[in-house]
Amino acid sequence: MKYLLVSLALLSVLACNKHRQFFDETTLFSLNLEFDEEVTADEKRDILLHEQLGVKMETYAAKAWRRGGYSMRFPKHSYSIDLYDDVPLANLPADDDWILNANYIDKTFLRHVISYELFQDMGADRVAPNTRYVELELNGVYNGLYVLMEKLDKSTLGIDAGDSAAVIFKEPHIFRDSYDGVVPEEPENFHQQKFPKIEERDMTVYIESVRDFILESSDEEFTQQIASFFDLENVIDWHLLLLITNNSDGILKGFYLYKINEETPLRIAPWDYDHSFGRDGDNELNLDTRPLDIHRSILFARLLEFEWYKKMLKARWGALQKEGLLSMQGLKWRIHYQKEKIKPWVAKNFELWPVDASWYFDDNGFEEEIQIMYQFVELRHHRLTEYFSNL
């Protein structure tokens, strides 16, 4: 009965997100990239994007290129898509920028999707990419199951583009205790400012002033002013998302930092979550044997010096337990729900991309990987229960 109540409560939560994927289990959107020249990471290629559901098909002109960092080496490639117009691909909110995530290293296809949904379900203004499972073809040839993702930019983050204080950074380095060894992707754009263009309005002085505040303010100044710098409710939910997923890589990377306008403080949107739920980003098993060190972030380290923050964090953990969102039963139910939804397409994907490829640490199949996630949730939940009882 308790499991049923949790399931019903979470169904209610899920239904509150109008973009959440509830669909006929026998159908899935199919996307076909049609191109003359091979799509590479070197430059954008002109393509036609064909979107099909059943007998209905739409065709859009676009540009595409391969994307990724470490994942570039995997045989199944991810792609960025730049449409010429805003389009509601797979019934997601209309936009012109999209990502087709190959999700190659995660045999469950769940880690990104579930992490984003958890954050979204924590509150109406908790922004994370909306997603859809789609099948992808390249010039009409099946290429596997993919996760279609929104790109986090000024439209998806709700940025007031006309406000001079509005800004977006992707993985800025301000939460590091030192910049030693940091090699920026763009030497002239150290904190990866994405909006506005740094040559139009350089916000480096602003973001460095935020770091200075974290490091140098007195305890009294920090307590009185931190809420003017950061949306603390947003930060607490990000903190809990990192803890429950054990995403060690997400503490200093794997997030966007943004400010909507002058009136709103800085907020976080999660991004890269394949380091989660029992696996590291290179697929190595991590069943809570290497718990994340949240103190690597100077923001979390400073916040955890104060009893008022620990009290807020603990209270929020308790509230999300009662809601079922972060309870052990709720997390397992969410994994089960998503797993059942995608089983047919996962099986088809692994016919093309075998589970025993050399990139993996083992030859586990889909169901075995799901069991790893269940086992991780149990171990992680026990650890956090003890952690919060002693906080």
N, C-alpha and C positions, 0 to 999 in steps of 0.2 A: 504493500500500500504506500509506503514512504517513497519507493522508487517511482511509482505511478504519479504521486503528487508532484515530485520533482519534475518528471517529464511534462506533465500538464502545465506547470508553472513556466518551464523553459519554452514550451511551445508558444505560450502567451508572449514571452519576451521576444522570441524570434519573429512572431507575427507583427510586432510593432515596427520592424524594419521593412518598409514597403519594397525595398530592393532585394530582400533575402530570397534565395532561390528555392521556391516550391514549384515543382513541375511534374508533369506526367513522366513517370519513371521509365517509360519506353522511348522517350525522345530526348534529344540533346541538340543544341545549336551546333552547326558545322560551319567552319570558316575555311575558305580556300584562298591562299595567296597565289595569284597568277603573275608570273614575271618572265621576262626574257633573259635577263642577266641574273646570275646567282646572287642571292641576298647575303651580304657579308657585313662585317663590323666596320669596314673601312670607309664606306660612304652610303648615303641614303639612295635606295633604288626605287624607281617608279614601279608601282604594282597596281593590280586591280584586286580588291578584297571582295570576295563573294561570301555573303552570309546566307545560310539556308536553315530553315526549320520546317521539316515536312516538305511540302511542295512549294512553299513560298521562298523566293530568293530575291535578295537585293545585292546590287553591285556598287562599289564605291571606289573612286580613284584615291590613291594614297601613296605614301613613301614608307619604306620599311628598311630596317637594318638589324643585324644581330646585336644582342645586348648581353651584359653580364660582366662579372669580374672573374672570380675563381671558376664560375660555372661555364665560362667560355670554352674550357677544355673538354667539356662533356660532349658526347656524340649527338645528343638530342639538343637542339639549339633553341634559345629563347629569342623573341623578336620585339622590337619597338615598332609601333604603327602610328604614323602621322597622317590622319585624314585631312582632306581639304575643307571639310565641313563638320560641324558637330553632329554626331550620329549616335542613337541609343543602341549600341551593339548589344546583342543578346538581352535586350530589354533593360539594360542598365541606364543610368542617367546619361543623356546625350553629351558627348565630348568629342574632341578631335584627336586626343592623345591616348593611346592604349598600349598595354604590355601583354604579350602572350608568353606566359611563364611556363617553360618546359617542365619544371618541377621534377627534373630527372633524378636528383639525388634522394628525393623523398618518395619512397615507394608507396606511402599511404596517400599522397596527394592532399593531405589534410593540414599540415602544420601551418602554412601561411593562412589558409582559409579560416581555420578555427581560431588562431591567434587574433586575426583582424576582427572576426565576429565577436569574440569575447570583449575586445576593447570597445567596439561599437555599442554592444549591449550594456556597457557600464553607464552610459548616459547619452543624451541626445546630441551633445556637442563633442563626443569622443569620435574623432575622425580617423578612419583607416580606410584603405582601398576597398571598395565593393568588388566582388568577384563573381565569376561564372565559370563553371566547367564547360569546356567546348572541345569538340574534336577538330583537329587541324589537318588540312591537306595542303601540300605544296605542289602547285601545277596539277591538281587533281589526284595526287598520290597521297594516301593516308600517312600522316606523320605522328599520330598518337593523341593521347588525351593531354589537354593543356588547361591552365588556369588563366582565364582572361581577367586582367586586373586594370582598374583605373590607375592612371598616373597621378601622383600627388603633385598638384600645381595650384595656381591661384584660383582656378575655378572649383576644383574639388575641395580645397581648403577654405573656400569662402572668403578669399582675400579682398579687401577693399582697395582695388588697384589705384584709386585716386588719392589715397591717404599717404602722406609722406613718411609715416611711421611703419607702414605695412612692409613685411619682409618675410622671405622664406629661405632657410638654410637646410641643406641636406647633409646630415652627419657633421655638423660643426664640431670643432675640436675643443670647445670651451670647457667641457667637463673633465678634461684630462688634467692631471696634476702637473704635467710637464709636456712641452711640445718637442722634447728631444726625440729624435728618430722619426718624427712625423714627416712623411713625404706627400705633399698635396698633389692632387690630380692636376690642378692648374696652379702654377706658382704664383700667379697674380690674383688668385681667388682662394686663399688659404682655407676659409671656412665654408667653401662651396655655396656661396650665395646664389640662389636660383631665381629669386625675384626681389626687387627689380634687377635688371642686368647691372652688374657691378660697375661697368663703365658709365652707366647713367646715374647711379646713386650708390656710392660705396658705403655699406653699413658696417664696415669692419670696426670702426671706432666705437660704435654702439654695442656690438656684440662683445667686444673686449671689455667694455665697461661693465657688462653683466658679469663676466668672469671675475673681474676685479672686485666686484661687490661680494661675490660668493667667497672669495679668498680673504679679503681684507676688512670687511665690515666688522664692527664690534658685535657681540652677541645681542645687545640691545637694538642696534641698527638693523641687524639681520632679522630679528623677530618682528620688528615694526614694519619693515619695508619689503620683505620677501614677496608678499602677496601683490605688491605693485609691479614686481618683475615677472613672476610666474603665476599662472593659474594653478593654485595648489591642489585643487580637487582633480585636475587633469594630471598633475605630476604624481599624486598618490595612486591613481588608477594605473598609470604607466608603471610605477614602482611595483604594484601588485601583479601586473601582467608579466613583468620580467621575473618576479619571484615564482609565480605558478608555472611558467613555461621553462624556467631555468635557462633562459636565453642569455648566456654570458656575453655573447658577441653583441647583443643589443644594448648594452650599457653605454658604450662609447661610440657605437656605430648603429646602423639599422634603424634610424629614426629621422624624422623631419622636425625642425624647430621653426615655429612660425608665429607671426604677430598679425592679426587681422587688420587692426587699425590702431590709432592712438589710444582708444578707450579700452582696448583689451590687452591683457598681459600675454606673455609668451606661452604657447602651448606646444605639446608634443603630439606627433602622429607616428605610430609604429610602421616599420617598413619591412625589414628582412628578418624572417622568423623560421628559417630552416634549421638554426641552432636551437632546437626546442623539443619538448616532449620526448626525451629519451635518446635523441641523436644529436651529434654535432654537425656543423655545416658540411664537413667532408664525409659524413655518413658514419663516423665512429660512434659506437654505442656509449651512451652516457646516462645510465639509469640512476641519476642523482649521486653518482660517485664523485663527481666534480661540481659541487654546488657553486653557483656564481658568487663572486665577491662584489656585492653592491657598493662597497666603499671605494671601489676603483673610480667611481664618479665623485668628483669633488662636491657636486650638488647634493647627492644622497648622503655622502659622508658628513657634510655640514648639517643637513636637516636632521640626521639621526643623533646629533649631539643634544637635541632639545626634546624634553619630555612632551611638550605640546604637540610636536609632530608625531612622535611615536604613539601618542594617544589617538590622534586622528587616523593614523595608518591602521592601528589595531581595530579601531571602531569600524572603519570601512571594510576591513577583512571580515569582521563579524557580520556586517550588514549583507555583504555579497554571499556569505555562507547561507544566511537565512533565505535569501532570494533564490538560492540554488545555483547561482551563476558560477561560483568558484567552489562549490561543495564537491566532494569526491563523486557523489552520485550524479550531480549535474554535469560534471566534466566527462564522466564515462558515457552518460546518455548522449551528450553532444557528439562524441567520437562515434558511437554506435549509429546515430542518426545519419551522419555524413557518410560513414562507411557503407551502410546499406544502400544509400542513394547512388553511389558511383561504382559499385562492384562490377556491373557488366562492362563498363568502359575501361576500367582498370585492367580487367582480364584481356581485353582486346589490345590495350596499349602494350602489355608485357609480351604479347606474341611478337611484336616488332622490336621492343626494347627489353631484352631478357633480364630477369632479376638476378642472375648470377654473373653479370658483366664484371669486368676487372675493376671498375671504379668503386664497387661496393666492398664493404668489409666482410660480408657474408652473403649467402644465397637465399636469405629469407624471402618468402613470398608475401603477398598482400596481407593475408590473415595473420601470419606470424608478426608482421610489423604492427598491425593493430593491437595484438597482444602486448607488444613492447610498450605501446602508448598507454594501455590500461595499467600495466605494471608500473610504469613511470608515475602515473597519476597517483596511485596508491602510496608509493614511496615518497613522492614529493609532498603529498598532502600530509602525511604523518610528520615529515620534517617541519613543515610550516606550522602545523598545529602546535608542535613543541616550541618552535621559534616564537610564535606570538604569545604563548602562555608565559614565556620568560621575558618578553619585551617590556 
